Every structure is written in C-alpha cells, then in structure tokens.
Amino acid sequence: MAKFICGGEKYQIGGPKEDTIGLPISLSDLPEKIEVEDYELFLKTTFHASLICAEKNIEKNNLTIPDFVNKVVADFCEFTKHTSIDFARYRNEFRFVAENERRTVVVMCDISNLNKFFDFINQKYGLKLEYPPTHITLYTLQPNIGIFLTDANDLNRLTKKIKAPFKL
C-alpha cells in the first residue's frame, strides 16, 4: 500500500520495498479485462506512474551510496517544492510486458520535469542513471502485480508494442 510523501497528497512511495516514488493517476471507464497474447488480463484497482525506482537503480547500477533510497526521497521532496513533476499526456503506445510468470499491459506516457530531477540527482551523486520509460500499468495477470520498467534495456527486453485495446 503506497503512502503519501513530501507533506502532501500528490506523490507516493510504495512498491515491494517501499522504494518507488509514484504519481497517482486517475482512470475510469476502462474494460474490466482484456485478452492479449492468449492471456486474460485484469484491470488494476489503482493506477500510478512510477517516477523513480530507487532500489532497482541501486541493483542495476551497482550503487554504493549509503542510505540512497532515503536520500533520493528527500531530494525528490526538496526538488518538487520548486519544480512540479506532473502527468503530461498518454502516448498512443500500448505494450505487452512479460517477465517470468508475470504479464501486464501498460500505456506509455509523458511526465513533465522528471528528466530535470534525474539530471539533478545524476549531477549531485555523480551518476548516469537513465531517464525511465514512463508508463502506467493498466492490466495484470496476477492481481495488481506489475513489472518494473526502469530503463531502455527493460523496455526492449521485456515489452512489445501491441494494438491499442481501447482509446484513452
């Protein structure tokens, strides 16, 4: 269950390790289930765009910065005091995602100013973290269990474009 951070009700932290900063997204009037690649996938109960998956970035980039998750959350809250990170638009790009036994359908989206936050933390910590492929997980095979897409490698390795199952 995600909880709000930064002293407001705009950004959340959640995920299996409570290390993923997300932006809640409101969606309605979507089909309860869809069929893709011979899988019946079910609509999630809540939606968000993952902004930064700190622990995944630690793993993928072999980061050794002490207390990196808490530092990134504090940096994010400070950054968003003067620069709002917001949902900008849906792209007409749907993707089927498969990893091990998990299956999902996501819609790609644009998030304003997220690249500026990544530039900030990359400069502050001397990193080269990649701007994430921003998306919203809409449907899952297992109830409400998504798949992390944190960089271009994940996008290329785990996903494939599909025909839009509906219009957003």
KOLVO-512184 format. One record per residue (C-alpha): residue number from 0; residue in three letters; x, y, z. Coordinates in steps of 0.05 Angstrom, whole numbers, plus 32768, in hexadecimal, padded with zeros to 4 digits. Each point is the difference from the previous one (the first is absolute). Layout:
BEGIN
<num=NUM | residuo=ALA | u=X | v=Y | w=Z>
...
//
This chain:
BEGIN
<num=0 | residuo=MET | u=8000 | v=8000 | w=8000>
<num=1 | residuo=ALA | u=801E | v=8042 | w=7FEB>
<num=2 | residuo=LYS | u=8005 | v=803A | w=802F>
<num=3 | residuo=PHE | u=8004 | v=804A | w=7FF1>
<num=4 | residuo=ILE | u=8042 | v=8025 | w=8006>
<num=5 | residuo=CYS | u=801B | v=8047 | w=7FFD>
<num=6 | residuo=GLY | u=7FCB | v=801A | w=8030>
<num=7 | residuo=GLY | u=7FC7 | v=7FFD | w=7FCE>
<num=8 | residuo=GLU | u=7FD2 | v=7FD2 | w=7FDA>
<num=9 | residuo=LYS | u=8020 | v=8002 | w=7FBB>
<num=10 | residuo=TYR | u=803B | v=7FD1 | w=8002>
<num=11 | residuo=GLN | u=8004 | v=7FBB | w=8020>
<num=12 | residuo=ILE | u=8034 | v=7FCD | w=8014>
<num=13 | residuo=GLY | u=7FF0 | v=7FB7 | w=7FF9>
<num=14 | residuo=GLY | u=8015 | v=7FC0 | w=7FDF>
<num=15 | residuo=PRO | u=8018 | v=7FBF | w=801E>
<num=16 | residuo=LYS | u=8039 | v=8022 | w=8024>
<num=17 | residuo=GLU | u=7FDF | v=8044 | w=800A>
<num=18 | residuo=ASP | u=8034 | v=801F | w=7FD3>
<num=19 | residuo=THR | u=7FD9 | v=8016 | w=7FC2>
<num=20 | residuo=ILE | u=7FE7 | v=8047 | w=7FFA>
<num=21 | residuo=GLY | u=7FC0 | v=8003 | w=7FD9>
<num=22 | residuo=LEU | u=7FCD | v=8032 | w=7FE6>
<num=23 | residuo=PRO | u=7FB8 | v=7FE7 | w=800A>
<num=24 | residuo=ILE | u=7FD7 | v=8002 | w=7FC0>
<num=25 | residuo=SER | u=7FB4 | v=8000 | w=7FFC>
<num=26 | residuo=LEU | u=7FE1 | v=7FD5 | w=7FC9>
<num=27 | residuo=SER | u=7FB8 | v=7FEA | w=7FF7>
<num=28 | residuo=ASP | u=7FD2 | v=7FDD | w=7FCF>
<num=29 | residuo=LEU | u=8033 | v=7FCC | w=7FEA>
<num=30 | residuo=PRO | u=7FED | v=7FB8 | w=7FF0>
<num=31 | residuo=GLU | u=8005 | v=7FD2 | w=803D>
<num=32 | residuo=LYS | u=802A | v=7FCF | w=7FD8>
<num=33 | residuo=ILE | u=8022 | v=7FF9 | w=7FBD>
<num=34 | residuo=GLU | u=8020 | v=7FC7 | w=7FDA>
<num=35 | residuo=VAL | u=8047 | v=8008 | w=7FE6>
<num=36 | residuo=GLU | u=802F | v=7FCA | w=7FE6>
<num=37 | residuo=ASP | u=7FCE | v=7FCB | w=8017>
<num=38 | residuo=TYR | u=8001 | v=801B | w=8047>
<num=39 | residuo=GLU | u=7FC3 | v=801B | w=8024>
<num=40 | residuo=LEU | u=8019 | v=803E | w=8026>
<num=41 | residuo=PHE | u=7FD9 | v=8025 | w=8035>
<num=42 | residuo=LEU | u=7FFA | v=804B | w=800D>
<num=43 | residuo=LYS | u=8029 | v=8018 | w=803B>
<num=44 | residuo=THR | u=7FDB | v=801F | w=803A>
<num=45 | residuo=THR | u=802D | v=803E | w=8004>
<num=46 | residuo=PHE | u=802F | v=8021 | w=7FCF>
<num=47 | residuo=HIS | u=8041 | v=8027 | w=8004>
<num=48 | residuo=ALA | u=803C | v=8013 | w=7FD7>
<num=49 | residuo=SER | u=8041 | v=7FE9 | w=8020>
<num=50 | residuo=LEU | u=802F | v=803B | w=8002>
<num=51 | residuo=ILE | u=803E | v=7FE2 | w=801F>
<num=52 | residuo=CYS | u=800D | v=7FB9 | w=8017>
<num=53 | residuo=ALA | u=803A | v=800C | w=802F>
<num=54 | residuo=GLU | u=8010 | v=7FB8 | w=8014>
<num=55 | residuo=LYS | u=7FFD | v=7FE8 | w=7FB7>
<num=56 | residuo=ASN | u=8031 | v=8038 | w=7FEE>
<num=57 | residuo=ILE | u=802E | v=7FEB | w=8039>
<num=58 | residuo=GLU | u=7FFF | v=7FB8 | w=7FE5>
<num=59 | residuo=LYS | u=8008 | v=8011 | w=7FB6>
<num=60 | residuo=ASN | u=8037 | v=8033 | w=800A>
<num=61 | residuo=ASN | u=8026 | v=7FDF | w=803A>
<num=62 | residuo=LEU | u=7FF7 | v=803F | w=802A>
<num=63 | residuo=THR | u=8023 | v=8002 | w=8043>
<num=64 | residuo=ILE | u=7FE5 | v=8043 | w=8019>
<num=65 | residuo=PRO | u=7FEC | v=7FF5 | w=8049>
<num=66 | residuo=ASP | u=7FB5 | v=800A | w=800E>
<num=67 | residuo=PHE | u=7FF3 | v=8010 | w=7FB6>
<num=68 | residuo=VAL | u=7FB5 | v=7FF2 | w=8003>
<num=69 | residuo=ASN | u=7FF4 | v=8032 | w=8039>
<num=70 | residuo=LYS | u=802F | v=8033 | w=7FE0>
<num=71 | residuo=VAL | u=7FDA | v=7FFC | w=7FBD>
<num=72 | residuo=VAL | u=7FBD | v=8008 | w=8023>
<num=73 | residuo=ALA | u=8019 | v=803D | w=8025>
<num=74 | residuo=ASP | u=801E | v=801C | w=7FC0>
<num=75 | residuo=PHE | u=7FBF | v=7FF4 | w=7FDC>
<num=76 | residuo=CYS | u=7FD7 | v=8023 | w=8034>
<num=77 | residuo=GLU | u=8030 | v=803C | w=8000>
<num=78 | residuo=PHE | u=8001 | v=8002 | w=7FB4>
<num=79 | residuo=THR | u=7FB4 | v=7FFF | w=7FFA>
<num=80 | residuo=LYS | u=7FF9 | v=803B | w=802F>
<num=81 | residuo=HIS | u=8015 | v=802C | w=7FC5>
<num=82 | residuo=THR | u=7FF7 | v=7FD3 | w=7FC3>
<num=83 | residuo=SER | u=7FC0 | v=7FD9 | w=7FF8>
<num=84 | residuo=ILE | u=8004 | v=7FBB | w=7FE2>
<num=85 | residuo=ASP | u=7FBD | v=7FF2 | w=7FDE>
<num=86 | residuo=PHE | u=7FDC | v=7FD2 | w=7FD0>
<num=87 | residuo=ALA | u=8003 | v=8020 | w=7FBB>
<num=88 | residuo=ARG | u=7FDE | v=7FD1 | w=7FD0>
<num=89 | residuo=TYR | u=7FF3 | v=7FB9 | w=7FEA>
<num=90 | residuo=ARG | u=8024 | v=7FE9 | w=7FC2>
<num=91 | residuo=ASN | u=7FD9 | v=7FD5 | w=7FD0>
<num=92 | residuo=GLU | u=8031 | v=7FC8 | w=8011>
<num=93 | residuo=PHE | u=7FEA | v=7FC1 | w=8024>
<num=94 | residuo=ARG | u=8031 | v=7FC9 | w=8011>
<num=95 | residuo=PHE | u=7FF9 | v=7FB8 | w=8017>
<num=96 | residuo=VAL | u=8034 | v=7FF1 | w=8036>
<num=97 | residuo=ALA | u=8018 | v=7FBA | w=8013>
<num=98 | residuo=GLU | u=8032 | v=7FED | w=8036>
<num=99 | residuo=ASN | u=8003 | v=7FB9 | w=801B>
<num=100 | residuo=GLU | u=7FB7 | v=7FEE | w=8011>
<num=101 | residuo=ARG | u=7FE8 | v=8049 | w=8003>
<num=102 | residuo=ARG | u=7FDA | v=8021 | w=7FC7>
<num=103 | residuo=THR | u=7FE6 | v=8047 | w=7FFB>
<num=104 | residuo=VAL | u=7FE8 | v=8035 | w=7FCF>
<num=105 | residuo=VAL | u=801A | v=8047 | w=8008>
<num=106 | residuo=VAL | u=7FF3 | v=8041 | w=7FDD>
<num=107 | residuo=MET | u=803C | v=802D | w=7FF5>
<num=108 | residuo=CYS | u=7FF9 | v=8048 | w=8019>
<num=109 | residuo=ASP | u=8026 | v=8041 | w=8008>
<num=110 | residuo=ILE | u=8011 | v=801E | w=8043>
<num=111 | residuo=SER | u=8015 | v=8049 | w=8004>
<num=112 | residuo=ASN | u=8042 | v=8012 | w=8021>
<num=113 | residuo=LEU | u=8014 | v=7FB9 | w=8014>
<num=114 | residuo=ASN | u=803C | v=8005 | w=7FD3>
<num=115 | residuo=LYS | u=8016 | v=803E | w=8026>
<num=116 | residuo=PHE | u=7FFD | v=7FD9 | w=8042>
<num=117 | residuo=PHE | u=802A | v=7FC9 | w=7FE2>
<num=118 | residuo=ASP | u=8032 | v=8034 | w=7FE7>
<num=119 | residuo=PHE | u=8002 | v=801C | w=8047>
<num=120 | residuo=ILE | u=800D | v=7FBE | w=8024>
<num=121 | residuo=ASN | u=8032 | v=7FEA | w=7FCA>
<num=122 | residuo=GLN | u=8027 | v=8040 | w=800B>
<num=123 | residuo=LYS | u=7FFA | v=7FFF | w=804C>
<num=124 | residuo=TYR | u=8018 | v=7FB8 | w=8007>
<num=125 | residuo=GLY | u=802D | v=7FFB | w=7FC2>
<num=126 | residuo=LEU | u=7FD3 | v=7FCC | w=7FE0>
<num=127 | residuo=LYS | u=7FE7 | v=7FF0 | w=7FBA>
<num=128 | residuo=LEU | u=7FBA | v=7FE6 | w=8011>
<num=129 | residuo=GLU | u=7FD4 | v=7FFA | w=7FC3>
<num=130 | residuo=TYR | u=7FBF | v=8026 | w=7FFA>
<num=131 | residuo=PRO | u=7FCB | v=7FCA | w=8008>
<num=132 | residuo=PRO | u=7FCE | v=7FEA | w=7FCB>
<num=133 | residuo=THR | u=7FC3 | v=8020 | w=8021>
<num=134 | residuo=HIS | u=7FC2 | v=7FD6 | w=7FFE>
<num=135 | residuo=ILE | u=7FC1 | v=7FEC | w=8026>
<num=136 | residuo=THR | u=7FF1 | v=7FB7 | w=800C>
<num=137 | residuo=LEU | u=7FB7 | v=7FF5 | w=7FEE>
<num=138 | residuo=TYR | u=7FF6 | v=7FB5 | w=8000>
<num=139 | residuo=THR | u=8022 | v=7FC6 | w=8023>
<num=140 | residuo=LEU | u=7FFC | v=7FB4 | w=7FFE>
<num=141 | residuo=GLN | u=800C | v=7FFA | w=804B>
<num=142 | residuo=PRO | u=7FD3 | v=8030 | w=8027>
<num=143 | residuo=ASN | u=8022 | v=8045 | w=8003>
<num=144 | residuo=ILE | u=8046 | v=7FE5 | w=7FF6>
<num=145 | residuo=GLY | u=8028 | v=802A | w=7FCF>
<num=146 | residuo=ILE | u=8044 | v=7FF9 | w=7FDF>
<num=147 | residuo=PHE | u=8037 | v=8033 | w=800A>
<num=148 | residuo=LEU | u=8015 | v=8026 | w=7FC1>
<num=149 | residuo=THR | u=8039 | v=802C | w=8017>
<num=150 | residuo=ASP | u=8029 | v=800C | w=7FC1>
<num=151 | residuo=ALA | u=8004 | v=7FF5 | w=7FB4>
<num=152 | residuo=ASN | u=801D | v=7FBB | w=800A>
<num=153 | residuo=ASP | u=7FC2 | v=7FEA | w=8027>
<num=154 | residuo=LEU | u=7FD3 | v=801F | w=7FCC>
<num=155 | residuo=ASN | u=8023 | v=7FDB | w=7FC7>
<num=156 | residuo=ARG | u=800A | v=7FBE | w=8024>
<num=157 | residuo=LEU | u=7FBC | v=7FF8 | w=8023>
<num=158 | residuo=THR | u=7FCD | v=8023 | w=7FD4>
<num=159 | residuo=LYS | u=7FE2 | v=8001 | w=7FBC>
<num=160 | residuo=LYS | u=7FD1 | v=8033 | w=7FE1>
<num=161 | residuo=ILE | u=7FB9 | v=7FE9 | w=7FF8>
<num=162 | residuo=LYS | u=7FC3 | v=801C | w=7FDD>
<num=163 | residuo=ALA | u=7FDA | v=8030 | w=802E>
<num=164 | residuo=PRO | u=7FCA | v=7FD7 | w=8023>
<num=165 | residuo=PHE | u=7FD7 | v=8040 | w=8009>
<num=166 | residuo=LYS | u=8008 | v=804C | w=7FFC>
<num=167 | residuo=LEU | u=8016 | v=8029 | w=803C>
//
